[in-house]
């Protein structure tokens, strides 16, 4: 079975040592939000997923595409998208 964005998000959050609840609250969502993404199949909007990734300190490019980029390149992409 191919790895999904949920798998990458769950593994990244686990590596932080923080709970799903903690990441959810840090992202400005309800306390069970990350759990509903990972375990219940909830489909997030890109803005919410970006906040979760920022709270977990993981690249959204890694979560969605499976590839990681440097923080400098990620910042450049953000600036170009504006």
N, C-alpha and C positions, 0 to 999 in steps of 0.2 A: 504494500500500500504506500502510495506517495505521501510525503510529508506535506502538511497543509499549513496555512498561515496560523491557524489555531495552535498547532503543534509547536511552531517556532515561538509564538507569543507565550505559551505556557512554559516552555523550557527557559525562555529569557527571564520571565518573572521568577521562576524557581531559582535561577542562578543569582538573583538579587537577595534571596533570603527573606523577601517581604511576602506578605499574604495577598491573596486576591482582593480582600477587603481593603487593605491598606492602599493598594494601587488604585482601586476604584475610587476611594475617597480623595486620593491625591489628584486624580484626574477630574474631580468635580462631578462625579457620577454617584449614583446610589451605591450603597455598600455591597450589593450583590452583582453589580454590573459586569465585572471581569469574569466572575464565575458563570454568568449567563452567556457570555461570549464563548468561553472555552468549553463549558460542559453542556450547555443547553442549545447551542447552535444559533444563538441570537446573531443577527446580521447588523453590524454597526454602520453608522454613517462614517464617512472618512474623517470628519472633524472630531468625532468621539474617539475613533481608533487612534488618531494622531495624539490626542490628549493622553490616552492610555499608554501609548508608546513613550511619550515624553516623561510621564510619571515613572515608568519602568526603566527609563534611560536606555531604551533600545531603538535602533533605527527602524522607522516604518518601512524603509526599503528592504531591510532584512526580513521583517515580519511578512510583508506582502510578496516579495519576490525571491527570498532566500539568498540574497546577496547583500553584503555589507559594504558600505562606503565610509570613507573617513568623515569625521565631523566637519572638516573644512569643505569637502565636496558637497556634503548635505546642506550646509549653510549656503553655498553658492547656488545650488538648485532652488532653495527657498527664495533667495533674492531674485533669481531669474524668473521665477513663477509669479512674482509680484509685478 
